[in-house]
Amino acid sequence: MRLSQGSFVTRRETPSEADTRGTEMLLRAGFIRQIGSGLYATLPLMTRVLHRLEALIRQELSGAAQEISLPLLQPAALWRQSGRWAAYTQADQLMFAVTDRGGRELALAPTHEEVAVAVARELVGSYRDLPLSVYQIGRKFRDELRPRAGLLRTREFVMKDGYSFHATPEDLARTFEVMGAAYARILTRLGADWRAAQADSGLIGGAESREYLLLSAVGEDTLLFTADGRYAANAERAVSRAHLAPASPFGSFERRHTPGTPTVVSACAALGCEASQMVKNVLYEAAFLNGGQSSTQPVLISLRGDHSVNPVKLWNAVSARVEGTLSALEVADTERWAAGLPLGFIAPDLPDSPERSFLRLCDEAAAQSRHFATGANETDWHVVGANWGEQYPLPVVADLRQAAAGEASLHDPAQPLLSARGTEVGHIFQLGTRYTGALGMTFTAADGKTQTPTMGCYGLGVTRLAAALAEQFADERGLVWPAVIAPHEVLLTVVDLKDAAQVEAAETLYAAFRAAGIDALLDDRPLRAGVKFADADLTGIPWRVTLGRGVSRGQAEVRERRSGEVRETALDAVVVHLRDQLNGA
């Protein structure tokens, strides 16, 4: 391709809509243009990147799954069968829902579990038809509340999503690892700095899931891991050994007057104890949908004063204990649920009433507390020396606290948790029978009995992965693409178009590159050399071949974008040299 014949417009200024370096460079280099909030057009160079990334994905999935295409418009009836319609349209409000001219409700696909089951149940009749593993690469739509970071969080995006069906959980576990290995190969071939981590399954569900993250300072996720490589988890799911609390200074149970101490810090200062020796009680309000009706219930959480609530763990714990679909979980209004008692003075036994019945939960670490301080259910008063089973009934115990860097890992107390930021680009799930059971998919087993197959799903964001790579590799001069997905492998730059020798050398090399199967882009624009060099760095094409004054000596300048290394190479050796470099990459 010749730049003079294509649509190629770069920008020198930083776009106002760019909130990360990667987004800035994608916009400045002419790869994308924003159309609306969370909506982007991909221009020719970005489209080439995405196509090459899709080709890489297809190559690594060859033999592991068959490619299909599922409709973007999905009947609401399927989502109601699975029980997710209310969660996606009312609770989480993540899904675009539309109505056709006949009044039928449809979903604009955020994901395809229901449709995949609807198709698979028509294909599978016997255990001989299993396992079945399929995937597609196509568009998804999600009504993101706060689109951000360019292509990292958008309302329309390209995704590879796969679905597998199995006769046994053991077979599902094998495919889970096969897909995980394929993702690992893809990210490794891209040269990315990535980690696999245990993760929360969220709205997709399932007993086991694993995320694949690219490490990045602008990542939305926090990864907690150990240096020995034996543990890594998203902070939403991570577990750890809580730091041991020192022995309590309180020998007996008593009430103490503590005026003006609504916080853990102020109460501990007044009582002469540490935060780890106090149990704080936090009041939440849970809203949930059940049979089309909305309800609320107060939730009282007890945890150590030095710990914080993990909102995902809390959501999961509450969801498992309420009827219906949890739609919201927020810190409650104490005026409504605690008669105006400030949070800092609430005790674990805040009384129920005819109008309210608390769901009471206690974090595992707080459940181990002895002779602790806590609120007294009276403003400006606390109690000390309290114990579970004596002064207070022990609530339902669950892991509710946020694990933190520096705490010891469960598998080895000598291995502290380390922390890093990351961008989730892939997620794989062992779903079990959640969807196959709900949608009535069955098969005849070898013993003649009817069984429900178990299911897995496997997502990899295509546009998200490309954007995450831009974030990870971009430098102050522009993008830096891995050769395997770069829009072009080599950029030929002519310094002086008025120099016939330079132009002739460029044309000869351009033809030679094409004959050798190397994807070359010829910059034959009538612009100053400095502008061309800046654009070459901005676009991030792995290799630049400059044809300037050295042509008179039979030389070209070959520069690697990532390292910045430059070497003079004989014109007749350039193609062989770069072919070797690209093959090695």
N, C-alpha and C positions, 0 to 999 in steps of 0.2 A: 504494500500500500504506500502511496505517496501522500504526504501531508498536504501538499498543495491542492490535492483533489478531494480531500475529506473535510468533514465538519470538525474543526479543532480550534477551540477558543479557550485561552487560559486567562487567569486574572492575577494581577500583582497584589491587590489589596486583600486584606482578610475579610471574608464575607461576614456580614452582621449575624447571619443565622448559624454560624459555625461555633459550637460550644466545646469542641475537642480538637486536638491537632489533626487527627485522622480525618475528621469531617472537613476541616479547613482545607486540607490538601486535596481531598476528593473534589471539593467545589472549585478550588483554584485551578486544578489541573484539567478541568472540563470533563470529569468522569460522571458527575451527577448534577441535577438541578432540582431544587425544591419547588413543588407545585402547591403544597398546602401543609398544614400541620401533620407531620408523620407520613407525608406523601412525597415520593421522589421519582423523577424520571432518570433512568440510567442511559447515558449517552454512549456513543460507539465504543470508546475504550473500556468503560465499565461493563458494557454488555459482553465484550470479548473476555474480560476477566471472569465473569459469572459463567459463561459457556465453558471455559476451560476448567473452572472449578467443578462444574457439573460433570464434565467428562472424566475428571479424576475420581469423583465419587462413584460414577458408574463403573469405572475400571476396577475399583477396590471392592465393589459389591458383586462383581461378576461371579456367578456360581453360588452366591450366598442367598440371593433373592431374585425374583422376576419383576421386571418393571411393568407397571400398569398406570392408568390414569383414572382418577375418581372425580365425580362432579363437584364443582365448587358450591352449587346450590344444593342444600340438603333438606329433606322433609323434617319439619319440627316433630312429627310423630316418632321418628327414630330417637331423637334426643329426649323425648318424654319417656320412651321405653327405658332408656338407660338411666333416667332420673337426673339428667344434667341440664335440662332446658331451663328450669328455674334458677339454677346456680349460675348459668352463663348469661341469662338475659335479665335477671332481677337482682341476684345477690352480687356476683362479681361484675356484671354488666360488661363482659368482655366481648360479647358476640354481637355482630350486626344481624338483626332479624328483619326480614321483609315479608310482605304479603303480596301474593300474585293477584291477578284480576279476578280469579275465582274465589278469593278470600282464604286461600290456603297459606299457612305460615311456613316460611322457609328460613333456614340459617345460611348465612354467607360464611363458608367454612373457616373456623379458626383451627380446626384439627379434624381428623377423619376416622376416629375409632368406630363410631356407630355405623358409618357407611361401609367401612372395611368389613365389619361383621355381617352386615346385610348382604354384601357380595359373597363373602366366604361361606355363609350358610347355604348358599345355592350351589357351591362348588364341592363342598365336603359332605359325604354321606357315610363314609366308612373310615376306619382307622388306616386303611390303605391309602387314603387321600391326604394323610398327614405325615410329616409336617407340611404346612403351606406357608411360604414366606414371600411377601410381595412388598414393593416400595414404589413411590412415585416422586417426581420432582415437579413442584408446581407452586402456585400462589396460595397464600393464606391471608386472612383478614382478621384483625383483632382491634377492637375499639380501645386502644391504649388511653389511659387517663392523661398521662404526661409523656408524649413522644419526646425522645431526646437523643442526642449524640448521633445525628444523621441516620444512617442505616442500622444502627445498633438497636433502636427501639422505634419501630414504625407501625403504621396501621395496615399496610399492605407489603408483603415480602415474599421471597421465594424460599421454599423449604423442601428438604428431602425428608419424607416421612414414610416409615416402613411398619408393617404389621405381620406378625407371625402367629400361627395356630398350631397347637400341639396336643397329642394324646395324653401326655404326662407332664407334671411340673419339672421333672428331671430333663426332659427333652427341651422344654422352654429355657431352662437354665443354661443348657449347652448353646442354644442359639443366641441367648443374651450375651454370652462371652464371645461368640463369633462376631456379632455386630460390634461389640466393644473393641475387639481386636481390629476390625475394619476401620473404626473411627480413629484408633490409635495410629494406624498406618497412614491414614489421610493426613492427620495433623503433623506426624513426623515428616512425611514427604514435603509438607509445606514449610518445614523448618521452624515451626512455631514453638514458643515456650508455653507448654500446656501441662495441665494436670487433670487426672480423673479423680472424682470425689463422690462419696456417698451424698445423697441428696434427698430432700423431701419431695414426695410425689405430687403434691398440690392437687389441682382440680382433675388431673389425669387419673390419679389414684394408683393403686397397686401396692404390694407389700415391699417391693425392692426397686430402687432406681439409682442410677449413676449419672452424674453430670460430667461433661467435658468442658473445661474452661481454658481460655487463653489468658495468661497473666497480663494484667494491664492496670496502670494507675487509675484509669477512668472506668474500670469495671464496676458494675453494680453489686457484685457478689463478694462476700468475704469468705475466703478459704482458710480453714484451720487444718494444719498438717504437722507431721513429725518428721524430723530430719532423717530418720532411718527408713523412710519410704513406706512404712507399714500402715500408716493411717492418713487419710485425707477426707475431709467432709466439708460441705457447705455449712457456714455458721448457723443456718436455719436448722440443721439436723445434728450438728456436732455435739459430742458428749466428752466429758472430761472428769477428772477427779477434783472435786472442790477442795480448795485450800482448807486445812483443818482449822477449826475455830479454837482459840485458846480456851482453857478452862474458865468457866463462868465465875465472875466475882460474887455472884449472888448465892448465898447459902440457903435462903428460905424464901417462901412466897410472901410478897407484901405489895401493897399499893403505895405509889409515891407521887407526890404532887410535882408536876413538871410543866409549869405555865410557859406558854409561848414556845413550845417545842414540837411543831407539826412535821418536822423532817427527821430522817434517821440521824443525820449529823448533829442536829441540835438536841435531840433526845439522848443520844449517846453521851454527848458532852455533859448533860445535866445528870445522867445516871451513873457516869463513870465506867462505861463499858465500851467495847468495840462493836462496830457494825455487825460483825460475824456472830456476836452474842445476842443479837436481837432478831426477832421474827416480825417482819412487817406484813401488813395485810392490805392487799390492793383490791379494790372493788371494780368489777367490769359489768357491762350490760351486754348480754348476748341477744341478738335478734335473729329469728329463724322463721322459715316458711314451712308450713305443714298442711298439705291438702289445699293449697291455695290461700290459706289463712296465715297471717303474720302474728308472731308472738314475741315477747321479750322475757328474759329471765336474768336476775342478778347472779353474778359469779364472784365468789370471794376466794382470792388466791393468797396463800401464806407462803412466804419464802424468806430466806435469810436477808438481813439488812444490807449485806455487802453484795448481794446478787441482784440481777435484773431479769425481768420476764422475757423469755423468747416468744415473740408473738406467734410464730408458726407452730411451735410446740403447744402453746396454749390453745390456738385455734383447733389443732388436731384433737387435743384432749377434750375440749368442750364439744366439738362435733360428734365425738364418739359417745357422748353422754346426754344429748338432747334429741328430742323427736323432730324429724324433718331435716331441712337443709339450712345450715348456718349461713346467714347472709351478712352479718356485721358483728364485730366484737370490739367494743371501745371502753375506755375508762368511764365509769358510771358517774352520774350526777348524784352526789351524796345527799343532796336535799331530798331527792326522790326515794333513794334506797336505804339511806342511813340516817334519816331525820336530821340532816344537816351536820352530822358529826364529821369533823375533819378527818381525812384519810389517815393522818399520822397517829390518831388516837383510837382507831378501830382495833378490836380484839378478834381472835379467830372464831369466837362464839357469838358474833353479832347476831342478835335474835331474829328468827323468822317472825312473820306475822301473817294474818289471814290473807293479806294482799301480796305477800312476797314469800318465796321459799328459795333460799340460796343454794346454788350448786357450789359446794365447798371442795377446793382442791389444795393440796399441799405439795410443794416441791420436795424431791427426795432428800436434798441436803438439809432443808429446814426440818424435815421429819426426824433427822438425827439430832437436832438441837436439844440440849438439856439445860435446865435452870436458866431459861432465856428471858429476856425482857420483851414486852410487847405492849400494844395499846390496852386501855382499860375500859373501852366503850364509854368514855366520858372525857369531854374536852379538858385538856390540861392535866390529865392523869395517865400514868402508865403503871404496869405491874412488872415485877422482877421475880426471878426464881421460879418461873412457870415450867411445867412439864406436860407433855402429851400423855393422855391417859390418866392424868391426875386433875389438873385444873381445866384442861381442854380436851375434848374428844379429838382424836387424830382424824383429819379429813381424808378423802381419797388421795392416795399418794401417786404422783406422776412426775416424770422428768419435765420440768417447766422452765428451768433457768437457762440463761444464755451462757454457753461455754465461752471461755476467753483465752486469748493467747497468754502463755506463761503458766497456765494450769497444767498439771501432769496428765498424760494420756492414760487411758484405761489399760492398754496392753503392756505398758512399761512405765512405772512411776518416774524413771530416770529420763524419759523422753517428754520434754515440755511441748505444748502446742505452739507452733509458729503461725504467723498470719500473713496473708497476701491478698491483694485484690485481683479479681478475675472477671472475665466476661463469659457467661455461659454460651457456648455455641452448639452443644449437642446434649441430648438427654435420652437415656434408654430406660425402659420400664419393664418389670415383670408384673403384668396386670392380673394374672390369675384368671378367674371366671367372672370378674365384675361385669364386663360387657357381653361376653358370650352367654352368660346366664340370664342377664336382663333381657337380651334380645332373642332368647330362645334358640340358640344355636346348639345342635347336638350332633353326635356321630355314633355309629354302631361299633362298639369295641370288639376285640378279637373273641371275647367270650359271648358275643351276641347281645350284650346289654347296652342300653342307651346311656351315653355319657355326655357331659358338657366339656368341650375342649378348653384348654388354658391358653392364654393369649399374651403376647408381648408387643410393645410398640417402640419405635426407634426414630427420634427426630434429630435432624442436623440442619441448622439454619444456613442457607446458602448465602443470601445477602448479608446476614449477620456475621458469618464467618469471614467473608471478604472484608467487611468493615472492621472487624476485630483485628485482622491481619494488617490493615492500613494503620490502625492505632498502634499496634505493637512495633511495626517496622518503620513508620514514618520518622524522618528527622527534620531538622530546621530548614532543609532545602526542598523537601517534598516527600513523595511516596517512595517506597522501596519494595517492589513486588518480588516474591519468590519466582524463579524462572518457570516453574511448572504451571503457574496460572497467570503470568504477566500478559498484558494485552498484546505485546510483541516481545520477541526475545532479544532483538538487536535493533538499535536505532542508528541509521547512517546519517551523519550530519555533514553537509557540504558547507565549508566556511565561506567560500567566495564563488557565487554562481557565474561570475564573469570570467573565472579561470577555467578554460576549456579542459585542461588536464584534470582538475579536481572533479568536474562534472563527469568526464569520461570514466574516471576511476570509480566514481560513485555508481554509475550505471552498470559498469562491469561487475562490481562487487554485489550490487543489488540482484542482478541476474544469477550470479554464482550462489548467493545465499538461497535464493528460491530453488535453484536446481538441487541444492544439498538438503532441502527440506527444512531450512532454518527460516523462521518467521521474522522477516526484516521489515522495518518501517523506514522509508526514505524521507528525510526532512529536506525538501527541495524548495522551501519557502524563501522568497527574496527578502530576508531579514538579517539584521546584524548577528554576527556569530555569538555575541554575549547573550542575546535573547534566546537563540536556539539552545545554547548550553543550559540556561536557566530552565527552559521548558523541558529539556531532557531530564534534568534532576527532578523537576516537579512531577513528571509522569511516572518516574520510578522504573523505567524499562531497564532490565538487568545489565545490558552491555551497550556502550556507545562507541561507535567507530567514527572518528573524526578525520575528514579528508581536507587537509589544509596545505600549508607550505611543504610538509613532508612528502607530498605526492611527487614533487620534482626529484626526490631522492628515492622514490619507490617505496615510501613508508606511509603507514597510517597510524594514528593514535588510537589504541584500544583501552577503554576505561571501564572498570567494573563499578556499577552504581553503589553497591553496598559498602565495599571496602574503600572505594575511591582510588584504588590502585591503577596506575597508568603505565602502559608500556608501548614502546615503538615496535611495530610489527611490519614485516615486509608485506606488500600488497598481495603477493601471491600466496602468502601463508596465513592470511587473516581468517579465511573460511575454515581451514583445518583447525586452527587454534581455537576458534570459538565453538566449533563443533565438539571438540574435546572437552572444553569447559562446560558446555551445556549438557553433554552426556554425563559428565562427572557430577553435575548438580542434580 
